[in-house]
Amino acid sequence: MSDVILFVFFVLFDAGMVGICGLCCSGKENYSEGKILGIHVPPEAVEDEEVRTLTEAYRIGFRRFQRLNLVLGILVPALSFLNTGIGILFWTLWLLIYCLAFPFRSMKNIRKMYALKKKRHWIREDQPSHVSVDTRVGAMSGRFPLPWQWHLPALAAGIGL
């Protein structure tokens, strides 16, 4: 009975996590708020053929990645029926791989989009390219938002783990 409860919990958790990650990061290939794939470009970039192929490759790759991980998120917890320890071990490995692969899988397309922006000279003059923040003044005041003692429980928990 505990294997069934464990399986149902992990399947619901995995489906929810893959679904939320999919909702949060889908649609980046569409022109929204002046950006495609998180890169600021002018509106006429939508008609560019290279941008279309790049965004289509991103969309297809993202959907495949999410579907594969949704299937794995259902199959991997099924190993807990064979052995609970093996099931949890493989589920933890799958979770770590998913959490690491999710942000890195789209970097190639984002870098290509940025290179395309530089190649096409889609640099907008009305936006500053860099924003500098001077933190020395805040540090010299001697006051920080939280006293250093507030970090001790987190430090102790990290050391304890």
Phi and psi in radians as a Rosetta constraint file:
Dihedral C 1 N 2 CA 2 C 2 CIRCULARHARMONIC -1.167 0.35
Dihedral N 2 CA 2 C 2 N 3 CIRCULARHARMONIC -0.527 0.35
Dihedral C 2 N 3 CA 3 C 3 CIRCULARHARMONIC -1.142 0.35
Dihedral N 3 CA 3 C 3 N 4 CIRCULARHARMONIC -0.660 0.35
Dihedral C 3 N 4 CA 4 C 4 CIRCULARHARMONIC -1.178 0.35
Dihedral N 4 CA 4 C 4 N 5 CIRCULARHARMONIC -0.756 0.35
Dihedral C 4 N 5 CA 5 C 5 CIRCULARHARMONIC -1.108 0.35
Dihedral N 5 CA 5 C 5 N 6 CIRCULARHARMONIC -0.768 0.35
Dihedral C 5 N 6 CA 6 C 6 CIRCULARHARMONIC -1.075 0.35
Dihedral N 6 CA 6 C 6 N 7 CIRCULARHARMONIC -0.776 0.35
Dihedral C 6 N 7 CA 7 C 7 CIRCULARHARMONIC -1.077 0.35
Dihedral N 7 CA 7 C 7 N 8 CIRCULARHARMONIC -0.836 0.35
Dihedral C 7 N 8 CA 8 C 8 CIRCULARHARMONIC -1.096 0.35
Dihedral N 8 CA 8 C 8 N 9 CIRCULARHARMONIC -0.744 0.35
Dihedral C 8 N 9 CA 9 C 9 CIRCULARHARMONIC -1.050 0.35
Dihedral N 9 CA 9 C 9 N 10 CIRCULARHARMONIC -0.853 0.35
Dihedral C 9 N 10 CA 10 C 10 CIRCULARHARMONIC -1.155 0.35
Dihedral N 10 CA 10 C 10 N 11 CIRCULARHARMONIC -0.678 0.35
Dihedral C 10 N 11 CA 11 C 11 CIRCULARHARMONIC -1.134 0.35
Dihedral N 11 CA 11 C 11 N 12 CIRCULARHARMONIC -0.775 0.35
Dihedral C 11 N 12 CA 12 C 12 CIRCULARHARMONIC -1.134 0.35
Dihedral N 12 CA 12 C 12 N 13 CIRCULARHARMONIC -0.719 0.35
Dihedral C 12 N 13 CA 13 C 13 CIRCULARHARMONIC -1.104 0.35
Dihedral N 13 CA 13 C 13 N 14 CIRCULARHARMONIC -0.807 0.35
Dihedral C 13 N 14 CA 14 C 14 CIRCULARHARMONIC -1.123 0.35
Dihedral N 14 CA 14 C 14 N 15 CIRCULARHARMONIC -0.776 0.35
Dihedral C 14 N 15 CA 15 C 15 CIRCULARHARMONIC -1.106 0.35
Dihedral N 15 CA 15 C 15 N 16 CIRCULARHARMONIC -0.709 0.35
Dihedral C 15 N 16 CA 16 C 16 CIRCULARHARMONIC -1.145 0.35
Dihedral N 16 CA 16 C 16 N 17 CIRCULARHARMONIC -0.747 0.35
Dihedral C 16 N 17 CA 17 C 17 CIRCULARHARMONIC -1.168 0.35
Dihedral N 17 CA 17 C 17 N 18 CIRCULARHARMONIC -0.818 0.35
Dihedral C 17 N 18 CA 18 C 18 CIRCULARHARMONIC -1.108 0.35
Dihedral N 18 CA 18 C 18 N 19 CIRCULARHARMONIC -0.692 0.35
Dihedral C 18 N 19 CA 19 C 19 CIRCULARHARMONIC -1.145 0.35
Dihedral N 19 CA 19 C 19 N 20 CIRCULARHARMONIC -0.777 0.35
Dihedral C 19 N 20 CA 20 C 20 CIRCULARHARMONIC -1.154 0.35
Dihedral N 20 CA 20 C 20 N 21 CIRCULARHARMONIC -0.753 0.35
Dihedral C 20 N 21 CA 21 C 21 CIRCULARHARMONIC -1.080 0.35
Dihedral N 21 CA 21 C 21 N 22 CIRCULARHARMONIC -0.677 0.35
Dihedral C 21 N 22 CA 22 C 22 CIRCULARHARMONIC -1.135 0.35
Dihedral N 22 CA 22 C 22 N 23 CIRCULARHARMONIC -0.731 0.35
Dihedral C 22 N 23 CA 23 C 23 CIRCULARHARMONIC -1.175 0.35
Dihedral N 23 CA 23 C 23 N 24 CIRCULARHARMONIC -0.662 0.35
Dihedral C 23 N 24 CA 24 C 24 CIRCULARHARMONIC -1.210 0.35
Dihedral N 24 CA 24 C 24 N 25 CIRCULARHARMONIC -0.602 0.35
Dihedral C 24 N 25 CA 25 C 25 CIRCULARHARMONIC -1.919 0.35
Dihedral N 25 CA 25 C 25 N 26 CIRCULARHARMONIC -0.009 0.35
Dihedral C 25 N 26 CA 26 C 26 CIRCULARHARMONIC -1.427 0.35
Dihedral N 26 CA 26 C 26 N 27 CIRCULARHARMONIC 2.701 0.35
Dihedral C 26 N 27 CA 27 C 27 CIRCULARHARMONIC 1.536 0.35
Dihedral N 27 CA 27 C 27 N 28 CIRCULARHARMONIC 0.007 0.35
Dihedral C 27 N 28 CA 28 C 28 CIRCULARHARMONIC -1.215 0.35
Dihedral N 28 CA 28 C 28 N 29 CIRCULARHARMONIC -0.294 0.35
Dihedral C 28 N 29 CA 29 C 29 CIRCULARHARMONIC -1.416 0.35
Dihedral N 29 CA 29 C 29 N 30 CIRCULARHARMONIC -0.186 0.35
Dihedral C 29 N 30 CA 30 C 30 CIRCULARHARMONIC -1.581 0.35
Dihedral N 30 CA 30 C 30 N 31 CIRCULARHARMONIC 2.641 0.35
Dihedral C 30 N 31 CA 31 C 31 CIRCULARHARMONIC -1.288 0.35
Dihedral N 31 CA 31 C 31 N 32 CIRCULARHARMONIC 2.002 0.35
Dihedral C 31 N 32 CA 32 C 32 CIRCULARHARMONIC -2.559 0.35
Dihedral N 32 CA 32 C 32 N 33 CIRCULARHARMONIC 2.306 0.35
Dihedral C 32 N 33 CA 33 C 33 CIRCULARHARMONIC 0.963 0.35
Dihedral N 33 CA 33 C 33 N 34 CIRCULARHARMONIC 0.584 0.35
Dihedral C 33 N 34 CA 34 C 34 CIRCULARHARMONIC 1.379 0.35
Dihedral N 34 CA 34 C 34 N 35 CIRCULARHARMONIC 0.250 0.35
Dihedral C 34 N 35 CA 35 C 35 CIRCULARHARMONIC -2.301 0.35
Dihedral N 35 CA 35 C 35 N 36 CIRCULARHARMONIC 2.588 0.35
Dihedral C 35 N 36 CA 36 C 36 CIRCULARHARMONIC -2.219 0.35
Dihedral N 36 CA 36 C 36 N 37 CIRCULARHARMONIC 2.210 0.35
Dihedral C 36 N 37 CA 37 C 37 CIRCULARHARMONIC 0.970 0.35
Dihedral N 37 CA 37 C 37 N 38 CIRCULARHARMONIC 0.537 0.35
Dihedral C 37 N 38 CA 38 C 38 CIRCULARHARMONIC 1.414 0.35
Dihedral N 38 CA 38 C 38 N 39 CIRCULARHARMONIC 0.091 0.35
Dihedral C 38 N 39 CA 39 C 39 CIRCULARHARMONIC -1.884 0.35
Dihedral N 39 CA 39 C 39 N 40 CIRCULARHARMONIC 2.236 0.35
Dihedral C 39 N 40 CA 40 C 40 CIRCULARHARMONIC -1.193 0.35
Dihedral N 40 CA 40 C 40 N 41 CIRCULARHARMONIC 2.151 0.35
Dihedral C 40 N 41 CA 41 C 41 CIRCULARHARMONIC -2.436 0.35
Dihedral N 41 CA 41 C 41 N 42 CIRCULARHARMONIC 2.762 0.35
Dihedral C 41 N 42 CA 42 C 42 CIRCULARHARMONIC -1.264 0.35
Dihedral N 42 CA 42 C 42 N 43 CIRCULARHARMONIC 2.815 0.35
Dihedral C 42 N 43 CA 43 C 43 CIRCULARHARMONIC -1.047 0.35
Dihedral N 43 CA 43 C 43 N 44 CIRCULARHARMONIC -0.530 0.35
Dihedral C 43 N 44 CA 44 C 44 CIRCULARHARMONIC -1.238 0.35
Dihedral N 44 CA 44 C 44 N 45 CIRCULARHARMONIC -0.148 0.35
Dihedral C 44 N 45 CA 45 C 45 CIRCULARHARMONIC -1.186 0.35
Dihedral N 45 CA 45 C 45 N 46 CIRCULARHARMONIC -0.349 0.35
Dihedral C 45 N 46 CA 46 C 46 CIRCULARHARMONIC -1.113 0.35
Dihedral N 46 CA 46 C 46 N 47 CIRCULARHARMONIC -0.585 0.35
Dihedral C 46 N 47 CA 47 C 47 CIRCULARHARMONIC -1.417 0.35
Dihedral N 47 CA 47 C 47 N 48 CIRCULARHARMONIC -0.165 0.35
Dihedral C 47 N 48 CA 48 C 48 CIRCULARHARMONIC -1.171 0.35
Dihedral N 48 CA 48 C 48 N 49 CIRCULARHARMONIC 2.348 0.35
Dihedral C 48 N 49 CA 49 C 49 CIRCULARHARMONIC -1.163 0.35
Dihedral N 49 CA 49 C 49 N 50 CIRCULARHARMONIC -0.694 0.35
Dihedral C 49 N 50 CA 50 C 50 CIRCULARHARMONIC -1.144 0.35
Dihedral N 50 CA 50 C 50 N 51 CIRCULARHARMONIC -0.638 0.35
Dihedral C 50 N 51 CA 51 C 51 CIRCULARHARMONIC -1.149 0.35
Dihedral N 51 CA 51 C 51 N 52 CIRCULARHARMONIC -0.711 0.35
Dihedral C 51 N 52 CA 52 C 52 CIRCULARHARMONIC -1.083 0.35
Dihedral N 52 CA 52 C 52 N 53 CIRCULARHARMONIC -0.795 0.35
Dihedral C 52 N 53 CA 53 C 53 CIRCULARHARMONIC -1.166 0.35
Dihedral N 53 CA 53 C 53 N 54 CIRCULARHARMONIC -0.649 0.35
Dihedral C 53 N 54 CA 54 C 54 CIRCULARHARMONIC -1.153 0.35
Dihedral N 54 CA 54 C 54 N 55 CIRCULARHARMONIC -0.789 0.35
Dihedral C 54 N 55 CA 55 C 55 CIRCULARHARMONIC -1.217 0.35
Dihedral N 55 CA 55 C 55 N 56 CIRCULARHARMONIC -0.581 0.35
Dihedral C 55 N 56 CA 56 C 56 CIRCULARHARMONIC -1.180 0.35
Dihedral N 56 CA 56 C 56 N 57 CIRCULARHARMONIC -0.721 0.35
Dihedral C 56 N 57 CA 57 C 57 CIRCULARHARMONIC -1.106 0.35
Dihedral N 57 CA 57 C 57 N 58 CIRCULARHARMONIC -0.680 0.35
Dihedral C 57 N 58 CA 58 C 58 CIRCULARHARMONIC -1.117 0.35
Dihedral N 58 CA 58 C 58 N 59 CIRCULARHARMONIC -0.795 0.35
Dihedral C 58 N 59 CA 59 C 59 CIRCULARHARMONIC -1.080 0.35
Dihedral N 59 CA 59 C 59 N 60 CIRCULARHARMONIC -0.823 0.35
Dihedral C 59 N 60 CA 60 C 60 CIRCULARHARMONIC -1.136 0.35
Dihedral N 60 CA 60 C 60 N 61 CIRCULARHARMONIC -0.791 0.35
Dihedral C 60 N 61 CA 61 C 61 CIRCULARHARMONIC -1.111 0.35
Dihedral N 61 CA 61 C 61 N 62 CIRCULARHARMONIC -0.686 0.35
Dihedral C 61 N 62 CA 62 C 62 CIRCULARHARMONIC -1.141 0.35
Dihedral N 62 CA 62 C 62 N 63 CIRCULARHARMONIC -0.767 0.35
Dihedral C 62 N 63 CA 63 C 63 CIRCULARHARMONIC -1.139 0.35
Dihedral N 63 CA 63 C 63 N 64 CIRCULARHARMONIC -0.730 0.35
Dihedral C 63 N 64 CA 64 C 64 CIRCULARHARMONIC -1.090 0.35
Dihedral N 64 CA 64 C 64 N 65 CIRCULARHARMONIC -0.775 0.35
Dihedral C 64 N 65 CA 65 C 65 CIRCULARHARMONIC -1.054 0.35
Dihedral N 65 CA 65 C 65 N 66 CIRCULARHARMONIC -0.784 0.35
Dihedral C 65 N 66 CA 66 C 66 CIRCULARHARMONIC -1.190 0.35
Dihedral N 66 CA 66 C 66 N 67 CIRCULARHARMONIC -0.733 0.35
Dihedral C 66 N 67 CA 67 C 67 CIRCULARHARMONIC -1.138 0.35
Dihedral N 67 CA 67 C 67 N 68 CIRCULARHARMONIC -0.741 0.35
Dihedral C 67 N 68 CA 68 C 68 CIRCULARHARMONIC -1.044 0.35
Dihedral N 68 CA 68 C 68 N 69 CIRCULARHARMONIC -0.777 0.35
Dihedral C 68 N 69 CA 69 C 69 CIRCULARHARMONIC -1.284 0.35
Dihedral N 69 CA 69 C 69 N 70 CIRCULARHARMONIC -0.454 0.35
Dihedral C 69 N 70 CA 70 C 70 CIRCULARHARMONIC -1.184 0.35
Dihedral N 70 CA 70 C 70 N 71 CIRCULARHARMONIC -0.726 0.35
Dihedral C 70 N 71 CA 71 C 71 CIRCULARHARMONIC -1.150 0.35
Dihedral N 71 CA 71 C 71 N 72 CIRCULARHARMONIC -0.779 0.35
Dihedral C 71 N 72 CA 72 C 72 CIRCULARHARMONIC -1.122 0.35
Dihedral N 72 CA 72 C 72 N 73 CIRCULARHARMONIC -0.607 0.35
Dihedral C 72 N 73 CA 73 C 73 CIRCULARHARMONIC -1.149 0.35
Dihedral N 73 CA 73 C 73 N 74 CIRCULARHARMONIC -0.317 0.35
Dihedral C 73 N 74 CA 74 C 74 CIRCULARHARMONIC -1.670 0.35
Dihedral N 74 CA 74 C 74 N 75 CIRCULARHARMONIC -0.672 0.35
Dihedral C 74 N 75 CA 75 C 75 CIRCULARHARMONIC -1.334 0.35
Dihedral N 75 CA 75 C 75 N 76 CIRCULARHARMONIC -0.677 0.35
Dihedral C 75 N 76 CA 76 C 76 CIRCULARHARMONIC -1.108 0.35
Dihedral N 76 CA 76 C 76 N 77 CIRCULARHARMONIC -0.769 0.35
Dihedral C 76 N 77 CA 77 C 77 CIRCULARHARMONIC -1.112 0.35
Dihedral N 77 CA 77 C 77 N 78 CIRCULARHARMONIC -0.341 0.35
Dihedral C 77 N 78 CA 78 C 78 CIRCULARHARMONIC -1.151 0.35
Dihedral N 78 CA 78 C 78 N 79 CIRCULARHARMONIC -0.333 0.35
Dihedral C 78 N 79 CA 79 C 79 CIRCULARHARMONIC -1.140 0.35
Dihedral N 79 CA 79 C 79 N 80 CIRCULARHARMONIC -0.339 0.35
Dihedral C 79 N 80 CA 80 C 80 CIRCULARHARMONIC -1.180 0.35
Dihedral N 80 CA 80 C 80 N 81 CIRCULARHARMONIC -0.296 0.35
Dihedral C 80 N 81 CA 81 C 81 CIRCULARHARMONIC -1.249 0.35
Dihedral N 81 CA 81 C 81 N 82 CIRCULARHARMONIC -0.524 0.35
Dihedral C 81 N 82 CA 82 C 82 CIRCULARHARMONIC -1.336 0.35
Dihedral N 82 CA 82 C 82 N 83 CIRCULARHARMONIC -0.906 0.35
Dihedral C 82 N 83 CA 83 C 83 CIRCULARHARMONIC -2.707 0.35
Dihedral N 83 CA 83 C 83 N 84 CIRCULARHARMONIC 2.217 0.35
Dihedral C 83 N 84 CA 84 C 84 CIRCULARHARMONIC -1.092 0.35
Dihedral N 84 CA 84 C 84 N 85 CIRCULARHARMONIC -0.743 0.35
Dihedral C 84 N 85 CA 85 C 85 CIRCULARHARMONIC -1.101 0.35
Dihedral N 85 CA 85 C 85 N 86 CIRCULARHARMONIC -0.775 0.35
Dihedral C 85 N 86 CA 86 C 86 CIRCULARHARMONIC -1.146 0.35
Dihedral N 86 CA 86 C 86 N 87 CIRCULARHARMONIC -0.707 0.35
Dihedral C 86 N 87 CA 87 C 87 CIRCULARHARMONIC -1.071 0.35
Dihedral N 87 CA 87 C 87 N 88 CIRCULARHARMONIC -0.788 0.35
Dihedral C 87 N 88 CA 88 C 88 CIRCULARHARMONIC -1.204 0.35
Dihedral N 88 CA 88 C 88 N 89 CIRCULARHARMONIC -0.657 0.35
Dihedral C 88 N 89 CA 89 C 89 CIRCULARHARMONIC -1.084 0.35
Dihedral N 89 CA 89 C 89 N 90 CIRCULARHARMONIC -0.877 0.35
Dihedral C 89 N 90 CA 90 C 90 CIRCULARHARMONIC -1.185 0.35
Dihedral N 90 CA 90 C 90 N 91 CIRCULARHARMONIC -0.593 0.35
Dihedral C 90 N 91 CA 91 C 91 CIRCULARHARMONIC -1.139 0.35
Dihedral N 91 CA 91 C 91 N 92 CIRCULARHARMONIC -0.726 0.35
Dihedral C 91 N 92 CA 92 C 92 CIRCULARHARMONIC -1.108 0.35
Dihedral N 92 CA 92 C 92 N 93 CIRCULARHARMONIC -0.737 0.35
Dihedral C 92 N 93 CA 93 C 93 CIRCULARHARMONIC -1.102 0.35
Dihedral N 93 CA 93 C 93 N 94 CIRCULARHARMONIC -0.763 0.35
Dihedral C 93 N 94 CA 94 C 94 CIRCULARHARMONIC -1.064 0.35
Dihedral N 94 CA 94 C 94 N 95 CIRCULARHARMONIC -0.755 0.35
Dihedral C 94 N 95 CA 95 C 95 CIRCULARHARMONIC -1.088 0.35
Dihedral N 95 CA 95 C 95 N 96 CIRCULARHARMONIC -0.764 0.35
Dihedral C 95 N 96 CA 96 C 96 CIRCULARHARMONIC -1.120 0.35
Dihedral N 96 CA 96 C 96 N 97 CIRCULARHARMONIC -0.764 0.35
Dihedral C 96 N 97 CA 97 C 97 CIRCULARHARMONIC -1.108 0.35
Dihedral N 97 CA 97 C 97 N 98 CIRCULARHARMONIC -0.744 0.35
Dihedral C 97 N 98 CA 98 C 98 CIRCULARHARMONIC -1.097 0.35
Dihedral N 98 CA 98 C 98 N 99 CIRCULARHARMONIC -0.802 0.35
Dihedral C 98 N 99 CA 99 C 99 CIRCULARHARMONIC -1.162 0.35
Dihedral N 99 CA 99 C 99 N 100 CIRCULARHARMONIC -0.523 0.35
Dihedral C 99 N 100 CA 100 C 100 CIRCULARHARMONIC -1.444 0.35
Dihedral N 100 CA 100 C 100 N 101 CIRCULARHARMONIC -0.667 0.35
Dihedral C 100 N 101 CA 101 C 101 CIRCULARHARMONIC -1.341 0.35
Dihedral N 101 CA 101 C 101 N 102 CIRCULARHARMONIC -0.500 0.35
Dihedral C 101 N 102 CA 102 C 102 CIRCULARHARMONIC -1.013 0.35
Dihedral N 102 CA 102 C 102 N 103 CIRCULARHARMONIC -0.899 0.35
Dihedral C 102 N 103 CA 103 C 103 CIRCULARHARMONIC -1.304 0.35
Dihedral N 103 CA 103 C 103 N 104 CIRCULARHARMONIC -0.531 0.35
Dihedral C 103 N 104 CA 104 C 104 CIRCULARHARMONIC -1.397 0.35
Dihedral N 104 CA 104 C 104 N 105 CIRCULARHARMONIC -0.374 0.35
Dihedral C 104 N 105 CA 105 C 105 CIRCULARHARMONIC -1.191 0.35
Dihedral N 105 CA 105 C 105 N 106 CIRCULARHARMONIC -0.465 0.35
Dihedral C 105 N 106 CA 106 C 106 CIRCULARHARMONIC -1.668 0.35
Dihedral N 106 CA 106 C 106 N 107 CIRCULARHARMONIC -0.079 0.35
Dihedral C 106 N 107 CA 107 C 107 CIRCULARHARMONIC -1.063 0.35
Dihedral N 107 CA 107 C 107 N 108 CIRCULARHARMONIC -0.625 0.35
Dihedral C 107 N 108 CA 108 C 108 CIRCULARHARMONIC -1.057 0.35
Dihedral N 108 CA 108 C 108 N 109 CIRCULARHARMONIC -0.803 0.35
Dihedral C 108 N 109 CA 109 C 109 CIRCULARHARMONIC -1.199 0.35
Dihedral N 109 CA 109 C 109 N 110 CIRCULARHARMONIC -0.633 0.35
Dihedral C 109 N 110 CA 110 C 110 CIRCULARHARMONIC -1.162 0.35
Dihedral N 110 CA 110 C 110 N 111 CIRCULARHARMONIC -0.708 0.35
Dihedral C 110 N 111 CA 111 C 111 CIRCULARHARMONIC -1.152 0.35
Dihedral N 111 CA 111 C 111 N 112 CIRCULARHARMONIC -0.676 0.35
Dihedral C 111 N 112 CA 112 C 112 CIRCULARHARMONIC -1.117 0.35
Dihedral N 112 CA 112 C 112 N 113 CIRCULARHARMONIC -0.682 0.35
Dihedral C 112 N 113 CA 113 C 113 CIRCULARHARMONIC -1.131 0.35
Dihedral N 113 CA 113 C 113 N 114 CIRCULARHARMONIC -0.707 0.35
Dihedral C 113 N 114 CA 114 C 114 CIRCULARHARMONIC -1.182 0.35
Dihedral N 114 CA 114 C 114 N 115 CIRCULARHARMONIC -0.689 0.35
Dihedral C 114 N 115 CA 115 C 115 CIRCULARHARMONIC -1.112 0.35
Dihedral N 115 CA 115 C 115 N 116 CIRCULARHARMONIC -0.668 0.35
Dihedral C 115 N 116 CA 116 C 116 CIRCULARHARMONIC -1.148 0.35
Dihedral N 116 CA 116 C 116 N 117 CIRCULARHARMONIC -0.669 0.35
Dihedral C 116 N 117 CA 117 C 117 CIRCULARHARMONIC -1.079 0.35
Dihedral N 117 CA 117 C 117 N 118 CIRCULARHARMONIC -0.762 0.35
Dihedral C 117 N 118 CA 118 C 118 CIRCULARHARMONIC -1.190 0.35
Dihedral N 118 CA 118 C 118 N 119 CIRCULARHARMONIC -0.686 0.35
Dihedral C 118 N 119 CA 119 C 119 CIRCULARHARMONIC -1.135 0.35
Dihedral N 119 CA 119 C 119 N 120 CIRCULARHARMONIC -0.705 0.35
Dihedral C 119 N 120 CA 120 C 120 CIRCULARHARMONIC -1.509 0.35
Dihedral N 120 CA 120 C 120 N 121 CIRCULARHARMONIC -0.042 0.35
Dihedral C 120 N 121 CA 121 C 121 CIRCULARHARMONIC 1.014 0.35
Dihedral N 121 CA 121 C 121 N 122 CIRCULARHARMONIC 0.848 0.35
Dihedral C 121 N 122 CA 122 C 122 CIRCULARHARMONIC -1.591 0.35
Dihedral N 122 CA 122 C 122 N 123 CIRCULARHARMONIC 0.700 0.35
Dihedral C 122 N 123 CA 123 C 123 CIRCULARHARMONIC -1.506 0.35
Dihedral N 123 CA 123 C 123 N 124 CIRCULARHARMONIC 2.132 0.35
Dihedral C 123 N 124 CA 124 C 124 CIRCULARHARMONIC -1.511 0.35
Dihedral N 124 CA 124 C 124 N 125 CIRCULARHARMONIC 2.251 0.35
Dihedral C 124 N 125 CA 125 C 125 CIRCULARHARMONIC -1.337 0.35
Dihedral N 125 CA 125 C 125 N 126 CIRCULARHARMONIC -0.393 0.35
Dihedral C 125 N 126 CA 126 C 126 CIRCULARHARMONIC -1.374 0.35
Dihedral N 126 CA 126 C 126 N 127 CIRCULARHARMONIC -0.144 0.35
Dihedral C 126 N 127 CA 127 C 127 CIRCULARHARMONIC -1.872 0.35
Dihedral N 127 CA 127 C 127 N 128 CIRCULARHARMONIC 2.314 0.35
Dihedral C 127 N 128 CA 128 C 128 CIRCULARHARMONIC -1.213 0.35
Dihedral N 128 CA 128 C 128 N 129 CIRCULARHARMONIC 2.441 0.35
Dihedral C 128 N 129 CA 129 C 129 CIRCULARHARMONIC -1.345 0.35
Dihedral N 129 CA 129 C 129 N 130 CIRCULARHARMONIC -0.528 0.35
Dihedral C 129 N 130 CA 130 C 130 CIRCULARHARMONIC -2.403 0.35
Dihedral N 130 CA 130 C 130 N 131 CIRCULARHARMONIC 2.552 0.35
Dihedral C 130 N 131 CA 131 C 131 CIRCULARHARMONIC -2.110 0.35
Dihedral N 131 CA 131 C 131 N 132 CIRCULARHARMONIC 2.095 0.35
Dihedral C 131 N 132 CA 132 C 132 CIRCULARHARMONIC -1.696 0.35
Dihedral N 132 CA 132 C 132 N 133 CIRCULARHARMONIC 2.402 0.35
Dihedral C 132 N 133 CA 133 C 133 CIRCULARHARMONIC -2.153 0.35
Dihedral N 133 CA 133 C 133 N 134 CIRCULARHARMONIC 2.197 0.35
Dihedral C 133 N 134 CA 134 C 134 CIRCULARHARMONIC -1.696 0.35
Dihedral N 134 CA 134 C 134 N 135 CIRCULARHARMONIC 1.951 0.35
Dihedral C 134 N 135 CA 135 C 135 CIRCULARHARMONIC -1.665 0.35
Dihedral N 135 CA 135 C 135 N 136 CIRCULARHARMONIC -0.031 0.35
Dihedral C 135 N 136 CA 136 C 136 CIRCULARHARMONIC -1.137 0.35
Dihedral N 136 CA 136 C 136 N 137 CIRCULARHARMONIC -0.649 0.35
Dihedral C 136 N 137 CA 137 C 137 CIRCULARHARMONIC -1.106 0.35
Dihedral N 137 CA 137 C 137 N 138 CIRCULARHARMONIC -0.777 0.35
Dihedral C 137 N 138 CA 138 C 138 CIRCULARHARMONIC -1.139 0.35
Dihedral N 138 CA 138 C 138 N 139 CIRCULARHARMONIC -0.644 0.35
Dihedral C 138 N 139 CA 139 C 139 CIRCULARHARMONIC -1.234 0.35
Dihedral N 139 CA 139 C 139 N 140 CIRCULARHARMONIC -0.595 0.35
Dihedral C 139 N 140 CA 140 C 140 CIRCULARHARMONIC -1.253 0.35
Dihedral N 140 CA 140 C 140 N 141 CIRCULARHARMONIC -0.397 0.35
Dihedral C 140 N 141 CA 141 C 141 CIRCULARHARMONIC -1.205 0.35
Dihedral N 141 CA 141 C 141 N 142 CIRCULARHARMONIC -0.338 0.35
Dihedral C 141 N 142 CA 142 C 142 CIRCULARHARMONIC 1.406 0.35
Dihedral N 142 CA 142 C 142 N 143 CIRCULARHARMONIC -0.006 0.35
Dihedral C 142 N 143 CA 143 C 143 CIRCULARHARMONIC -1.996 0.35
Dihedral N 143 CA 143 C 143 N 144 CIRCULARHARMONIC 2.256 0.35
Dihedral C 143 N 144 CA 144 C 144 CIRCULARHARMONIC -2.003 0.35
Dihedral N 144 CA 144 C 144 N 145 CIRCULARHARMONIC 2.820 0.35
Dihedral C 144 N 145 CA 145 C 145 CIRCULARHARMONIC -0.998 0.35
Dihedral N 145 CA 145 C 145 N 146 CIRCULARHARMONIC -0.666 0.35
Dihedral C 145 N 146 CA 146 C 146 CIRCULARHARMONIC -2.183 0.35
Dihedral N 146 CA 146 C 146 N 147 CIRCULARHARMONIC 2.454 0.35
Dihedral C 146 N 147 CA 147 C 147 CIRCULARHARMONIC -1.122 0.35
Dihedral N 147 CA 147 C 147 N 148 CIRCULARHARMONIC 2.702 0.35
Dihedral C 147 N 148 CA 148 C 148 CIRCULARHARMONIC -1.123 0.35
Dihedral N 148 CA 148 C 148 N 149 CIRCULARHARMONIC -0.414 0.35
Dihedral C 148 N 149 CA 149 C 149 CIRCULARHARMONIC -1.141 0.35
Dihedral N 149 CA 149 C 149 N 150 CIRCULARHARMONIC -0.433 0.35
Dihedral C 149 N 150 CA 150 C 150 CIRCULARHARMONIC -1.163 0.35
Dihedral N 150 CA 150 C 150 N 151 CIRCULARHARMONIC -0.338 0.35
Dihedral C 150 N 151 CA 151 C 151 CIRCULARHARMONIC -1.501 0.35
Dihedral N 151 CA 151 C 151 N 152 CIRCULARHARMONIC -0.219 0.35
Dihedral C 151 N 152 CA 152 C 152 CIRCULARHARMONIC -1.110 0.35
Dihedral N 152 CA 152 C 152 N 153 CIRCULARHARMONIC -0.752 0.35
Dihedral C 152 N 153 CA 153 C 153 CIRCULARHARMONIC -1.066 0.35
Dihedral N 153 CA 153 C 153 N 154 CIRCULARHARMONIC -0.696 0.35
Dihedral C 153 N 154 CA 154 C 154 CIRCULARHARMONIC -1.158 0.35
Dihedral N 154 CA 154 C 154 N 155 CIRCULARHARMONIC -0.693 0.35
Dihedral C 154 N 155 CA 155 C 155 CIRCULARHARMONIC -1.118 0.35
Dihedral N 155 CA 155 C 155 N 156 CIRCULARHARMONIC -0.779 0.35
Dihedral C 155 N 156 CA 156 C 156 CIRCULARHARMONIC -1.117 0.35
Dihedral N 156 CA 156 C 156 N 157 CIRCULARHARMONIC -0.709 0.35
Dihedral C 156 N 157 CA 157 C 157 CIRCULARHARMONIC -1.123 0.35
Dihedral N 157 CA 157 C 157 N 158 CIRCULARHARMONIC -0.717 0.35
Dihedral C 157 N 158 CA 158 C 158 CIRCULARHARMONIC -1.122 0.35
Dihedral N 158 CA 158 C 158 N 159 CIRCULARHARMONIC -0.738 0.35
Dihedral C 158 N 159 CA 159 C 159 CIRCULARHARMONIC -1.186 0.35
Dihedral N 159 CA 159 C 159 N 160 CIRCULARHARMONIC -0.686 0.35
Dihedral C 159 N 160 CA 160 C 160 CIRCULARHARMONIC -1.128 0.35
Dihedral N 160 CA 160 C 160 N 161 CIRCULARHARMONIC -0.628 0.35
